[in-house]
Amino acid sequence: MTRRTAQVQGVWVAPEWRGRGIATAAMAAVVRDALGRVAPTVSLYVNDFNLPARRVYERCGFREVGTLATVLF
């Protein structure tokens, strides 16, 4: 967190609860709370191949603003 941005990390829904809209409702609530109490922007990182998560984040108003590459050796 900074005064300008809160970053959401570690988002996860147990497999048996997926597909019920829980992720979207929960994420939207976290974003509303963070925007209201913590910082004027909220950010997160998601893998490009994680399409279900990307759909949740898009429904909550997130948009892609950049990419990050990690090199492991």
N, CA, C and O atoms as a Tripos MOL2 file, in Angstrom:
@<TRIPOS>MOLECULE
protein
  292   291    73     0     0
PROTEIN
NO_CHARGES

@<TRIPOS>ATOM
      1 N           0.8230   -1.1840    0.0000 N.3       1 MET1
      2 CA          0.0000    0.0000    0.0000 C.3       1 MET1
      3 C           0.8710    1.2520    0.0000 C.2       1 MET1
      4 O           1.9360    1.3100    0.6140 O.2       1 MET1
      5 N           0.3770    2.2220   -0.7000 N.am      2 THR2
      6 CA          0.9130    3.5710   -0.6000 C.3       2 THR2
      7 C          -0.2900    4.4950   -0.4390 C.2       2 THR2
      8 O          -1.4320    4.0340   -0.4270 O.2       2 THR2
      9 N          -0.0430    5.7570   -0.3180 N.am      3 ARG3
     10 CA         -1.1780    6.6860   -0.2360 C.3       3 ARG3
     11 C          -1.9360    6.7570   -1.5530 C.2       3 ARG3
     12 O          -3.0760    7.2200   -1.5920 O.2       3 ARG3
     13 N          -1.3030    6.2980   -2.6390 N.am      4 ARG4
     14 CA         -1.9390    6.4010   -3.9520 C.3       4 ARG4
     15 C          -2.4900    5.0840   -4.4690 C.2       4 ARG4
     16 O          -3.3980    5.0900   -5.3000 O.2       4 ARG4
     17 N          -1.9690    3.9510   -4.0030 N.am      5 THR5
     18 CA         -2.4050    2.6700   -4.5600 C.3       5 THR5
     19 C          -2.3940    1.5710   -3.5090 C.2       5 THR5
     20 O          -1.4710    1.4730   -2.7010 O.2       5 THR5
     21 N          -3.4310    0.7510   -3.5360 N.am      6 ALA6
     22 CA         -3.4730   -0.4870   -2.7500 C.3       6 ALA6
     23 C          -3.3790   -1.6360   -3.7360 C.2       6 ALA6
     24 O          -4.0580   -1.6320   -4.7640 O.2       6 ALA6
     25 N          -2.5490   -2.6120   -3.4340 N.am      7 GLN7
     26 CA         -2.4260   -3.7610   -4.3280 C.3       7 GLN7
     27 C          -3.0690   -4.9840   -3.6850 C.2       7 GLN7
     28 O          -2.7760   -5.3330   -2.5420 O.2       7 GLN7
     29 N          -3.9470   -5.6200   -4.4390 N.am      8 VAL8
     30 CA         -4.6100   -6.8400   -3.9900 C.3       8 VAL8
     31 C          -3.7110   -8.0160   -4.3480 C.2       8 VAL8
     32 O          -3.2070   -8.1010   -5.4680 O.2       8 VAL8
     33 N          -3.5110   -8.9270   -3.3910 N.am      9 GLN9
     34 CA         -2.6610  -10.0940   -3.6180 C.3       9 GLN9
     35 C          -3.3220  -11.3300   -3.0280 C.2       9 GLN9
     36 O          -4.0960  -11.2370   -2.0750 O.2       9 GLN9
     37 N          -3.0160  -12.4760   -3.5950 N.am     10 GLY10
     38 CA         -3.4420  -13.7480   -3.0280 C.3      10 GLY10
     39 C          -4.9210  -14.0430   -3.1510 C.2      10 GLY10
     40 O          -5.5150  -14.6230   -2.2420 O.2      10 GLY10
     41 N          -5.5240  -13.6540   -4.2620 N.am     11 VAL11
     42 CA         -6.9500  -13.9110   -4.4730 C.3      11 VAL11
     43 C          -7.1430  -15.3790   -4.8440 C.2      11 VAL11
     44 O          -6.4430  -15.9080   -5.7070 O.2      11 VAL11
     45 N          -8.1010  -16.0310   -4.1830 N.am     12 TRP12
     46 CA         -8.3120  -17.4550   -4.4280 C.3      12 TRP12
     47 C          -9.6760  -17.8720   -3.9030 C.2      12 TRP12
     48 O         -10.0940  -17.4280   -2.8330 O.2      12 TRP12
     49 N         -10.3690  -18.7200   -4.6480 N.am     13 VAL13
     50 CA        -11.6350  -19.3160   -4.2110 C.3      13 VAL13
     51 C         -11.4620  -20.8280   -4.2910 C.2      13 VAL13
     52 O         -10.9520  -21.3500   -5.2830 O.2      13 VAL13
     53 N         -11.8820  -21.5190   -3.2570 N.am     14 ALA14
     54 CA        -11.7730  -22.9820   -3.2310 C.3      14 ALA14
     55 C         -12.4970  -23.5730   -4.4350 C.2      14 ALA14
     56 O         -13.5710  -23.0980   -4.8030 O.2      14 ALA14
     57 N         -11.9280  -24.5930   -5.0460 N.am     15 PRO15
     58 CA        -12.5140  -25.1680   -6.2620 C.3      15 PRO15
     59 C         -13.9950  -25.5370   -6.1320 C.2      15 PRO15
     60 O         -14.7660  -25.3270   -7.0680 O.2      15 PRO15
     61 N         -14.3910  -26.0750   -5.0040 N.am     16 GLU16
     62 CA        -15.7950  -26.4810   -4.8610 C.3      16 GLU16
     63 C         -16.7690  -25.3050   -4.7970 C.2      16 GLU16
     64 O         -17.9800  -25.5070   -4.8950 O.2      16 GLU16
     65 N         -16.2620  -24.0820   -4.6340 N.am     17 TRP17
     66 CA        -17.1110  -22.8870   -4.5810 C.3      17 TRP17
     67 C         -17.0340  -22.0450   -5.8520 C.2      17 TRP17
     68 O         -17.7140  -21.0250   -5.9630 O.2      17 TRP17
     69 N         -16.2240  -22.4580   -6.7940 N.am     18 ARG18
     70 CA        -16.0670  -21.6810   -8.0310 C.3      18 ARG18
     71 C         -17.3040  -21.7950   -8.9110 C.2      18 ARG18
     72 O         -18.0660  -22.7580   -8.8270 O.2      18 ARG18
     73 N         -17.4850  -20.7780   -9.7640 N.am     19 GLY19
     74 CA        -18.6030  -20.7820  -10.7000 C.3      19 GLY19
     75 C         -19.9080  -20.3030  -10.1020 C.2      19 GLY19
     76 O         -20.9570  -20.4450  -10.7300 O.2      19 GLY19
     77 N         -19.8740  -19.7390   -8.9060 N.am     20 ARG20
     78 CA        -21.0940  -19.2730   -8.2310 C.3      20 ARG20
     79 C         -21.1480  -17.7480   -8.1010 C.2      20 ARG20
     80 O         -22.0720  -17.2130   -7.4880 O.2      20 ARG20
     81 N         -20.1780  -17.0550   -8.6660 N.am     21 GLY21
     82 CA        -20.1580  -15.5950   -8.5740 C.3      21 GLY21
     83 C         -19.5270  -15.0640   -7.3010 C.2      21 GLY21
     84 O         -19.5210  -13.8560   -7.0650 O.2      21 GLY21
     85 N         -19.0030  -15.9470   -6.4890 N.am     22 ILE22
     86 CA        -18.4030  -15.5320   -5.2200 C.3      22 ILE22
     87 C         -17.1810  -14.6510   -5.4500 C.2      22 ILE22
     88 O         -17.0100  -13.6380   -4.7720 O.2      22 ILE22
     89 N         -16.3390  -15.0240   -6.3900 N.am     23 ALA23
     90 CA        -15.1130  -14.2550   -6.6420 C.3      23 ALA23
     91 C         -15.4350  -12.8330   -7.0650 C.2      23 ALA23
     92 O         -14.8090  -11.8890   -6.5840 O.2      23 ALA23
     93 N         -16.3950  -12.6700   -7.9510 N.am     24 THR24
     94 CA        -16.7420  -11.3310   -8.4230 C.3      24 THR24
     95 C         -17.3120  -10.4930   -7.2860 C.2      24 THR24
     96 O         -16.9170   -9.3400   -7.1080 O.2      24 THR24
     97 N         -18.2300  -11.0580   -6.5190 N.am     25 ALA25
     98 CA        -18.8310  -10.3130   -5.4080 C.3      25 ALA25
     99 C         -17.7820   -9.9510   -4.3590 C.2      25 ALA25
    100 O         -17.7600   -8.8240   -3.8660 O.2      25 ALA25
    101 N         -16.9220  -10.8950   -4.0210 N.am     26 ALA26
    102 CA        -15.9020  -10.6430   -3.0040 C.3      26 ALA26
    103 C         -14.8890   -9.6110   -3.4820 C.2      26 ALA26
    104 O         -14.5250   -8.6980   -2.7410 O.2      26 ALA26
    105 N         -14.4370   -9.7630   -4.7270 N.am     27 MET27
    106 CA        -13.4530   -8.8250   -5.2570 C.3      27 MET27
    107 C         -14.0360   -7.4210   -5.3410 C.2      27 MET27
    108 O         -13.3670   -6.4470   -4.9970 O.2      27 MET27
    109 N         -15.2670   -7.3130   -5.7920 N.am     28 ALA28
    110 CA        -15.9210   -6.0030   -5.8760 C.3      28 ALA28
    111 C         -16.0110   -5.3600   -4.4920 C.2      28 ALA28
    112 O         -15.8090   -4.1530   -4.3610 O.2      28 ALA28
    113 N         -16.3100   -6.1450   -3.4670 N.am     29 ALA29
    114 CA        -16.3900   -5.6170   -2.0990 C.3      29 ALA29
    115 C         -15.0260   -5.1440   -1.6090 C.2      29 ALA29
    116 O         -14.9240   -4.0890   -0.9830 O.2      29 ALA29
    117 N         -13.9830   -5.9130   -1.8880 N.am     30 VAL30
    118 CA        -12.6260   -5.5250   -1.4880 C.3      30 VAL30
    119 C         -12.2290   -4.2270   -2.1850 C.2      30 VAL30
    120 O         -11.6710   -3.3280   -1.5570 O.2      30 VAL30
    121 N         -12.5120   -4.1310   -3.4680 N.am     31 VAL31
    122 CA        -12.1600   -2.9260   -4.2260 C.3      31 VAL31
    123 C         -12.9110   -1.7160   -3.6800 C.2      31 VAL31
    124 O         -12.3110   -0.6600   -3.4800 O.2      31 VAL31
    125 N         -14.2110   -1.8530   -3.4380 N.am     32 ARG32
    126 CA        -14.9900   -0.7390   -2.8840 C.3      32 ARG32
    127 C         -14.4080   -0.2740   -1.5500 C.2      32 ARG32
    128 O         -14.2560    0.9240   -1.3110 O.2      32 ARG32
    129 N         -14.0860   -1.2330   -0.6900 N.am     33 ASP33
    130 CA        -13.5420   -0.8890    0.6170 C.3      33 ASP33
    131 C         -12.1840   -0.2030    0.4890 C.2      33 ASP33
    132 O         -11.9330    0.8140    1.1360 O.2      33 ASP33
    133 N         -11.3130   -0.7600   -0.3430 N.am     34 ALA34
    134 CA         -9.9840   -0.1660   -0.5270 C.3      34 ALA34
    135 C         -10.0800    1.2500   -1.0850 C.2      34 ALA34
    136 O          -9.3720    2.1500   -0.6340 O.2      34 ALA34
    137 N         -10.9490    1.4430   -2.0580 N.am     35 LEU35
    138 CA        -11.1020    2.7790   -2.6400 C.3      35 LEU35
    139 C         -11.6790    3.7610   -1.6300 C.2      35 LEU35
    140 O         -11.3210    4.9390   -1.6270 O.2      35 LEU35
    141 N         -12.5630    3.2800   -0.7810 N.am     36 GLY36
    142 CA        -13.1920    4.1550    0.2010 C.3      36 GLY36
    143 C         -12.3280    4.4730    1.4110 C.2      36 GLY36
    144 O         -12.4490    5.5500    1.9950 O.2      36 GLY36
    145 N         -11.4570    3.5440    1.7910 N.am     37 ARG37
    146 CA        -10.7080    3.7270    3.0340 C.3      37 ARG37
    147 C          -9.1950    3.7960    2.8960 C.2      37 ARG37
    148 O          -8.5190    4.2810    3.8030 O.2      37 ARG37
    149 N          -8.6500    3.3220    1.7820 N.am     38 VAL38
    150 CA         -7.2030    3.1290    1.7330 C.3      38 VAL38
    151 C          -6.5140    4.0330    0.7140 C.2      38 VAL38
    152 O          -5.6150    4.7940    1.0730 O.2      38 VAL38
    153 N          -6.9200    3.9600   -0.5390 N.am     39 ALA39
    154 CA         -6.1940    4.6670   -1.6010 C.3      39 ALA39
    155 C          -7.1350    4.9480   -2.7660 C.2      39 ALA39
    156 O          -8.1680    4.2910   -2.8990 O.2      39 ALA39
    157 N          -6.7940    5.9100   -3.6050 N.am     40 PRO40
    158 CA         -7.6530    6.2400   -4.7460 C.3      40 PRO40
    159 C          -7.5680    5.2670   -5.9180 C.2      40 PRO40
    160 O          -8.3820    5.3500   -6.8390 O.2      40 PRO40
    161 N          -6.6060    4.3490   -5.9070 N.am     41 THR41
    162 CA         -6.5160    3.3350   -6.9560 C.3      41 THR41
    163 C          -6.2070    1.9790   -6.3300 C.2      41 THR41
    164 O          -5.6170    1.8840   -5.2550 O.2      41 THR41
    165 N          -6.6240    0.9410   -7.0360 N.am     42 VAL42
    166 CA         -6.3560   -0.4310   -6.6140 C.3      42 VAL42
    167 C          -5.7060   -1.1430   -7.7920 C.2      42 VAL42
    168 O          -6.1530   -1.0000   -8.9300 O.2      42 VAL42
    169 N          -4.6570   -1.9070   -7.5250 N.am     43 SER43
    170 CA         -3.9800   -2.6390   -8.5870 C.3      43 SER43
    171 C          -3.8380   -4.0990   -8.2030 C.2      43 SER43
    172 O          -4.0440   -4.4810   -7.0510 O.2      43 SER43
    173 N          -3.4830   -4.9030   -9.1860 N.am     44 LEU44
    174 CA         -3.2070   -6.3130   -8.9410 C.3      44 LEU44
    175 C          -2.3720   -6.8530  -10.0690 C.2      44 LEU44
    176 O          -2.1920   -6.2000  -11.0970 O.2      44 LEU44
    177 N          -1.8610   -8.0520   -9.8730 N.am     45 TYR45
    178 CA         -1.1170   -8.7710  -10.8950 C.3      45 TYR45
    179 C          -1.8480  -10.0800  -11.1360 C.2      45 TYR45
    180 O          -2.2660  -10.7500  -10.1930 O.2      45 TYR45
    181 N          -2.0010  -10.4390  -12.4000 N.am     46 VAL46
    182 CA         -2.6120  -11.7230  -12.7430 C.3      46 VAL46
    183 C          -1.8580  -12.3020  -13.9340 C.2      46 VAL46
    184 O          -1.4590  -11.5760  -14.8430 O.2      46 VAL46
    185 N          -1.6710  -13.6090  -13.9160 N.am     47 ASN47
    186 CA         -1.0140  -14.2650  -15.0440 C.3      47 ASN47
    187 C          -1.8790  -14.1680  -16.2830 C.2      47 ASN47
    188 O          -3.1030  -14.2650  -16.2020 O.2      47 ASN47
    189 N          -1.2490  -13.9760  -17.4260 N.am     48 ASP48
    190 CA         -1.9980  -13.8190  -18.6750 C.3      48 ASP48
    191 C          -2.8070  -15.0560  -19.0370 C.2      48 ASP48
    192 O          -3.8150  -14.9440  -19.7350 O.2      48 ASP48
    193 N          -2.3930  -16.2280  -18.5820 N.am     49 PHE49
    194 CA         -3.1050  -17.4690  -18.9110 C.3      49 PHE49
    195 C          -4.2720  -17.7590  -17.9600 C.2      49 PHE49
    196 O          -5.0150  -18.7150  -18.1850 O.2      49 PHE49
    197 N          -4.4470  -16.9660  -16.9170 N.am     50 ASN50
    198 CA         -5.5040  -17.2050  -15.9330 C.3      50 ASN50
    199 C          -6.7860  -16.4910  -16.3730 C.2      50 ASN50
    200 O          -7.1860  -15.4810  -15.7940 O.2      50 ASN50
    201 N          -7.4120  -17.0400  -17.4030 N.am     51 LEU51
    202 CA         -8.5820  -16.3900  -17.9910 C.3      51 LEU51
    203 C          -9.7630  -16.2580  -17.0360 C.2      51 LEU51
    204 O         -10.4150  -15.2140  -17.0500 O.2      51 LEU51
    205 N         -10.0800  -17.2540  -16.2060 N.am     52 PRO52
    206 CA        -11.1960  -17.0600  -15.2660 C.3      52 PRO52
    207 C         -10.9640  -15.8700  -14.3270 C.2      52 PRO52
    208 O         -11.8780  -15.0810  -14.0880 O.2      52 PRO52
    209 N          -9.7630  -15.7430  -13.8050 N.am     53 ALA53
    210 CA         -9.4630  -14.6160  -12.9110 C.3      53 ALA53
    211 C          -9.5220  -13.2930  -13.6710 C.2      53 ALA53
    212 O         -10.0390  -12.3010  -13.1570 O.2      53 ALA53
    213 N          -9.0030  -13.2800  -14.8710 N.am     54 ARG54
    214 CA         -9.0220  -12.0480  -15.6650 C.3      54 ARG54
    215 C         -10.4560  -11.5890  -15.9310 C.2      54 ARG54
    216 O         -10.7360  -10.3900  -15.9340 O.2      54 ARG54
    217 N         -11.3630  -12.5430  -16.1550 N.am     55 ARG55
    218 CA        -12.7690  -12.1840  -16.3580 C.3      55 ARG55
    219 C         -13.3660  -11.5790  -15.0880 C.2      55 ARG55
    220 O         -14.1110  -10.6020  -15.1570 O.2      55 ARG55
    221 N         -13.0480  -12.1480  -13.9480 N.am     56 VAL56
    222 CA        -13.5270  -11.5950  -12.6670 C.3      56 VAL56
    223 C         -13.0330  -10.1620  -12.5100 C.2      56 VAL56
    224 O         -13.8140   -9.2640  -12.1970 O.2      56 VAL56
    225 N         -11.7580   -9.9500  -12.7240 N.am     57 TYR57
    226 CA        -11.1860   -8.6210  -12.5390 C.3      57 TYR57
    227 C         -11.7890   -7.6120  -13.5220 C.2      57 TYR57
    228 O         -12.0360   -6.4630  -13.1540 O.2      57 TYR57
    229 N         -12.0240   -8.0300  -14.7530 N.am     58 GLU58
    230 CA        -12.6570   -7.1370  -15.7310 C.3      58 GLU58
    231 C         -14.0650   -6.7570  -15.2780 C.2      58 GLU58
    232 O         -14.4700   -5.6020  -15.4120 O.2      58 GLU58
    233 N         -14.8060   -7.7190  -14.7450 N.am     59 ARG59
    234 CA        -16.1560   -7.4280  -14.2430 C.3      59 ARG59
    235 C         -16.1180   -6.4450  -13.0770 C.2      59 ARG59
    236 O         -17.0930   -5.7350  -12.8280 O.2      59 ARG59
    237 N         -15.0070   -6.4030  -12.3710 N.am     60 CYS60
    238 CA        -14.8570   -5.4910  -11.2360 C.3      60 CYS60
    239 C         -14.2480   -4.1530  -11.6380 C.2      60 CYS60
    240 O         -13.9590   -3.3200  -10.7780 O.2      60 CYS60
    241 N         -14.0520   -3.9420  -12.9250 N.am     61 GLY61
    242 CA        -13.5780   -2.6550  -13.4170 C.3      61 GLY61
    243 C         -12.0980   -2.5400  -13.6840 C.2      61 GLY61
    244 O         -11.6260   -1.4690  -14.0660 O.2      61 GLY61
    245 N         -11.3480   -3.6150  -13.4930 N.am     62 PHE62
    246 CA         -9.9190   -3.5560  -13.7750 C.3      62 PHE62
    247 C          -9.6760   -3.5770  -15.2740 C.2      62 PHE62
    248 O         -10.4580   -4.1400  -16.0400 O.2      62 PHE62
    249 N          -8.5750   -2.9520  -15.6770 N.am     63 ARG63
    250 CA         -8.1470   -2.9840  -17.0660 C.3      63 ARG63
    251 C          -6.6430   -3.1680  -17.0920 C.2      63 ARG63
    252 O          -5.9420   -2.7650  -16.1640 O.2      63 ARG63
    253 N          -6.1580   -3.7730  -18.1470 N.am     64 GLU64
    254 CA         -4.7190   -4.0000  -18.2750 C.3      64 GLU64
    255 C          -4.0220   -2.6940  -18.5930 C.2      64 GLU64
    256 O          -4.4070   -1.9830  -19.5210 O.2      64 GLU64
    257 N          -2.9980   -2.3810  -17.8210 N.am     65 VAL65
    258 CA         -2.2350   -1.1540  -18.0650 C.3      65 VAL65
    259 C          -0.7650   -1.4270  -18.3300 C.2      65 VAL65
    260 O          -0.0190   -0.5100  -18.6740 O.2      65 VAL65
    261 N          -0.3380   -2.6710  -18.1750 N.am     66 GLY66
    262 CA          1.0530   -2.9970  -18.4330 C.3      66 GLY66
    263 C           1.2820   -4.4850  -18.3100 C.2      66 GLY66
    264 O           0.3920   -5.2400  -17.9180 O.2      66 GLY66
    265 N           2.4810   -4.8900  -18.6490 N.am     67 THR67
    266 CA          2.8550   -6.2880  -18.5250 C.3      67 THR67
    267 C           4.1540   -6.3870  -17.7490 C.2      67 THR67
    268 O           4.9340   -5.4380  -17.6770 O.2      67 THR67
    269 N           4.3640   -7.5470  -17.1770 N.am     68 LEU68
    270 CA          5.5580   -7.8080  -16.3920 C.3      68 LEU68
    271 C           6.1410   -9.1240  -16.8560 C.2      68 LEU68
    272 O           5.4290  -10.1220  -16.9740 O.2      68 LEU68
    273 N           7.4080   -9.1270  -17.1130 N.am     69 ALA69
    274 CA          8.0860  -10.3700  -17.5170 C.3      69 ALA69
    275 C           9.0510  -10.7790  -16.4060 C.2      69 ALA69
    276 O           9.7770   -9.9490  -15.8590 O.2      69 ALA69
    277 N           9.0480  -12.0370  -16.0920 N.am     70 THR70
    278 CA          9.9600  -12.5730  -15.0910 C.3      70 THR70
    279 C          10.8840  -13.5690  -15.7490 C.2      70 THR70
    280 O          10.4360  -14.4390  -16.4950 O.2      70 THR70
    281 N          12.1480  -13.4500  -15.4820 N.am     71 VAL71
    282 CA         13.1300  -14.3610  -16.0380 C.3      71 VAL71
    283 C          13.7090  -15.1720  -14.8870 C.2      71 VAL71
    284 O          14.2360  -14.6150  -13.9240 O.2      71 VAL71
    285 N          13.6050  -16.4870  -14.9960 N.am     72 LEU72
    286 CA         14.1720  -17.3780  -13.9910 C.3      72 LEU72
    287 C          15.3390  -18.1290  -14.6130 C.2      72 LEU72
    288 O          15.2280  -18.6300  -15.7320 O.2      72 LEU72
    289 N          16.4510  -18.2100  -13.9040 N.am     73 PHE73
    290 CA         17.5970  -18.9670  -14.4040 C.3      73 PHE73
    291 C          18.3800  -19.5310  -13.2430 C.2      73 PHE73
    292 O          19.3900  -20.2050  -13.4480 O.2      73 PHE73
@<TRIPOS>BOND
     1     1     2 1
     2     2     3 1
     3     3     4 2
     4     3     5 am
     5     5     6 1
     6     6     7 1
     7     7     8 2
     8     7     9 am
     9     9    10 1
    10    10    11 1
    11    11    12 2
    12    11    13 am
    13    13    14 1
    14    14    15 1
    15    15    16 2
    16    15    17 am
    17    17    18 1
    18    18    19 1
    19    19    20 2
    20    19    21 am
    21    21    22 1
    22    22    23 1
    23    23    24 2
    24    23    25 am
    25    25    26 1
    26    26    27 1
    27    27    28 2
    28    27    29 am
    29    29    30 1
    30    30    31 1
    31    31    32 2
    32    31    33 am
    33    33    34 1
    34    34    35 1
    35    35    36 2
    36    35    37 am
    37    37    38 1
    38    38    39 1
    39    39    40 2
    40    39    41 am
    41    41    42 1
    42    42    43 1
    43    43    44 2
    44    43    45 am
    45    45    46 1
    46    46    47 1
    47    47    48 2
    48    47    49 am
    49    49    50 1
    50    50    51 1
    51    51    52 2
    52    51    53 am
    53    53    54 1
    54    54    55 1
    55    55    56 2
    56    55    57 am
    57    57    58 1
    58    58    59 1
    59    59    60 2
    60    59    61 am
    61    61    62 1
    62    62    63 1
    63    63    64 2
    64    63    65 am
    65    65    66 1
    66    66    67 1
    67    67    68 2
    68    67    69 am
    69    69    70 1
    70    70    71 1
    71    71    72 2
    72    71    73 am
    73    73    74 1
    74    74    75 1
    75    75    76 2
    76    75    77 am
    77    77    78 1
    78    78    79 1
    79    79    80 2
    80    79    81 am
    81    81    82 1
    82    82    83 1
    83    83    84 2
    84    83    85 am
    85    85    86 1
    86    86    87 1
    87    87    88 2
    88    87    89 am
    89    89    90 1
    90    90    91 1
    91    91    92 2
    92    91    93 am
    93    93    94 1
    94    94    95 1
    95    95    96 2
    96    95    97 am
    97    97    98 1
    98    98    99 1
    99    99   100 2
   100    99   101 am
   101   101   102 1
   102   102   103 1
   103   103   104 2
   104   103   105 am
   105   105   106 1
   106   106   107 1
   107   107   108 2
   108   107   109 am
   109   109   110 1
   110   110   111 1
   111   111   112 2
   112   111   113 am
   113   113   114 1
   114   114   115 1
   115   115   116 2
   116   115   117 am
   117   117   118 1
   118   118   119 1
   119   119   120 2
   120   119   121 am
   121   121   122 1
   122   122   123 1
   123   123   124 2
   124   123   125 am
   125   125   126 1
   126   126   127 1
   127   127   128 2
   128   127   129 am
   129   129   130 1
   130   130   131 1
   131   131   132 2
   132   131   133 am
   133   133   134 1
   134   134   135 1
   135   135   136 2
   136   135   137 am
   137   137   138 1
   138   138   139 1
   139   139   140 2
   140   139   141 am
   141   141   142 1
   142   142   143 1
   143   143   144 2
   144   143   145 am
   145   145   146 1
   146   146   147 1
   147   147   148 2
   148   147   149 am
   149   149   150 1
   150   150   151 1
   151   151   152 2
   152   151   153 am
   153   153   154 1
   154   154   155 1
   155   155   156 2
   156   155   157 am
   157   157   158 1
   158   158   159 1
   159   159   160 2
   160   159   161 am
   161   161   162 1
   162   162   163 1
   163   163   164 2
   164   163   165 am
   165   165   166 1
   166   166   167 1
   167   167   168 2
   168   167   169 am
   169   169   170 1
   170   170   171 1
   171   171   172 2
   172   171   173 am
   173   173   174 1
   174   174   175 1
   175   175   176 2
   176   175   177 am
   177   177   178 1
   178   178   179 1
   179   179   180 2
   180   179   181 am
   181   181   182 1
   182   182   183 1
   183   183   184 2
   184   183   185 am
   185   185   186 1
   186   186   187 1
   187   187   188 2
   188   187   189 am
   189   189   190 1
   190   190   191 1
   191   191   192 2
   192   191   193 am
   193   193   194 1
   194   194   195 1
   195   195   196 2
   196   195   197 am
   197   197   198 1
   198   198   199 1
   199   199   200 2
   200   199   201 am
   201   201   202 1
   202   202   203 1
   203   203   204 2
   204   203   205 am
   205   205   206 1
   206   206   207 1
   207   207   208 2
   208   207   209 am
   209   209   210 1
   210   210   211 1
   211   211   212 2
   212   211   213 am
   213   213   214 1
   214   214   215 1
   215   215   216 2
   216   215   217 am
   217   217   218 1
   218   218   219 1
   219   219   220 2
   220   219   221 am
   221   221   222 1
   222   222   223 1
   223   223   224 2
   224   223   225 am
   225   225   226 1
   226   226   227 1
   227   227   228 2
   228   227   229 am
   229   229   230 1
   230   230   231 1
   231   231   232 2
   232   231   233 am
   233   233   234 1
   234   234   235 1
   235   235   236 2
   236   235   237 am
   237   237   238 1
   238   238   239 1
   239   239   240 2
   240   239   241 am
   241   241   242 1
   242   242   243 1
   243   243   244 2
   244   243   245 am
   245   245   246 1
   246   246   247 1
   247   247   248 2
   248   247   249 am
   249   249   250 1
   250   250   251 1
   251   251   252 2
   252   251   253 am
   253   253   254 1
   254   254   255 1
   255   255   256 2
   256   255   257 am
   257   257   258 1
   258   258   259 1
   259   259   260 2
   260   259   261 am
   261   261   262 1
   262   262   263 1
   263   263   264 2
   264   263   265 am
   265   265   266 1
   266   266   267 1
   267   267   268 2
   268   267   269 am
   269   269   270 1
   270   270   271 1
   271   271   272 2
   272   271   273 am
   273   273   274 1
   274   274   275 1
   275   275   276 2
   276   275   277 am
   277   277   278 1
   278   278   279 1
   279   279   280 2
   280   279   281 am
   281   281   282 1
   282   282   283 1
   283   283   284 2
   284   283   285 am
   285   285   286 1
   286   286   287 1
   287   287   288 2
   288   287   289 am
   289   289   290 1
   290   290   291 1
   291   291   292 2
@<TRIPOS>SUBSTRUCTURE
     1 MET1         2 RESIDUE 1 A MET
     2 THR2         6 RESIDUE 1 A THR
     3 ARG3        10 RESIDUE 1 A ARG
     4 ARG4        14 RESIDUE 1 A ARG
     5 THR5        18 RESIDUE 1 A THR
     6 ALA6        22 RESIDUE 1 A ALA
     7 GLN7        26 RESIDUE 1 A GLN
     8 VAL8        30 RESIDUE 1 A VAL
     9 GLN9        34 RESIDUE 1 A GLN
    10 GLY10       38 RESIDUE 1 A GLY
    11 VAL11       42 RESIDUE 1 A VAL
    12 TRP12       46 RESIDUE 1 A TRP
    13 VAL13       50 RESIDUE 1 A VAL
    14 ALA14       54 RESIDUE 1 A ALA
    15 PRO15       58 RESIDUE 1 A PRO
    16 GLU16       62 RESIDUE 1 A GLU
    17 TRP17       66 RESIDUE 1 A TRP
    18 ARG18       70 RESIDUE 1 A ARG
    19 GLY19       74 RESIDUE 1 A GLY
    20 ARG20       78 RESIDUE 1 A ARG
    21 GLY21       82 RESIDUE 1 A GLY
    22 ILE22       86 RESIDUE 1 A ILE
    23 ALA23       90 RESIDUE 1 A ALA
    24 THR24       94 RESIDUE 1 A THR
    25 ALA25       98 RESIDUE 1 A ALA
    26 ALA26      102 RESIDUE 1 A ALA
    27 MET27      106 RESIDUE 1 A MET
    28 ALA28      110 RESIDUE 1 A ALA
    29 ALA29      114 RESIDUE 1 A ALA
    30 VAL30      118 RESIDUE 1 A VAL
    31 VAL31      122 RESIDUE 1 A VAL
    32 ARG32      126 RESIDUE 1 A ARG
    33 ASP33      130 RESIDUE 1 A ASP
    34 ALA34      134 RESIDUE 1 A ALA
    35 LEU35      138 RESIDUE 1 A LEU
    36 GLY36      142 RESIDUE 1 A GLY
    37 ARG37      146 RESIDUE 1 A ARG
    38 VAL38      150 RESIDUE 1 A VAL
    39 ALA39      154 RESIDUE 1 A ALA
    40 PRO40      158 RESIDUE 1 A PRO
    41 THR41      162 RESIDUE 1 A THR
    42 VAL42      166 RESIDUE 1 A VAL
    43 SER43      170 RESIDUE 1 A SER
    44 LEU44      174 RESIDUE 1 A LEU
    45 TYR45      178 RESIDUE 1 A TYR
    46 VAL46      182 RESIDUE 1 A VAL
    47 ASN47      186 RESIDUE 1 A ASN
    48 ASP48      190 RESIDUE 1 A ASP
    49 PHE49      194 RESIDUE 1 A PHE
    50 ASN50      198 RESIDUE 1 A ASN
    51 LEU51      202 RESIDUE 1 A LEU
    52 PRO52      206 RESIDUE 1 A PRO
    53 ALA53      210 RESIDUE 1 A ALA
    54 ARG54      214 RESIDUE 1 A ARG
    55 ARG55      218 RESIDUE 1 A ARG
    56 VAL56      222 RESIDUE 1 A VAL
    57 TYR57      226 RESIDUE 1 A TYR
    58 GLU58      230 RESIDUE 1 A GLU
    59 ARG59      234 RESIDUE 1 A ARG
    60 CYS60      238 RESIDUE 1 A CYS
    61 GLY61      242 RESIDUE 1 A GLY
    62 PHE62      246 RESIDUE 1 A PHE
    63 ARG63      250 RESIDUE 1 A ARG
    64 GLU64      254 RESIDUE 1 A GLU
    65 VAL65      258 RESIDUE 1 A VAL
    66 GLY66      262 RESIDUE 1 A GLY
    67 THR67      266 RESIDUE 1 A THR
    68 LEU68      270 RESIDUE 1 A LEU
    69 ALA69      274 RESIDUE 1 A ALA
    70 THR70      278 RESIDUE 1 A THR
    71 VAL71      282 RESIDUE 1 A VAL
    72 LEU72      286 RESIDUE 1 A LEU
    73 PHE73      290 RESIDUE 1 A PHE
